Amino acid sequence: MSCFVYILGSDGKGGRRTYVGWTTDLDRRLDEHNAGTGARSTRGRQWSLLYAECHPNRGEAMSREWYLKRDRPFRQEVFKHFEMESHWVHITQPQPS
């Protein structure tokens, strides 16, 4: 089963925020975050999908999520591209080893 690692962005009254997570269904998960039933830290904001990567299994997705949560410069760069490209979303497929 494919799993996705994603970066969400929100630019609200509390300032610009990003959130990194993983899921098997991007649309459902984004709807959950925007409905206030996602992660506690995402409640009360409107979120947009900025970036996603597809991984072949949960373990690889969770490992990449861990890395992206610690890579703040990358998340800030993704947010900048999102603003410049007017709602651009990039979904990548892992390259074969």
Buried (B, 14 or more C-beta within 10 A) or exposed (E): EEBBBBBBBBBEEEEEBBBBBBBEEBEEBBEBBBEEEBEEEBEEBEBBBBBBBBBEEEEBBBBBBEEBBEBEEBBEEBBEEBEEEEEEBBEEEEEEE
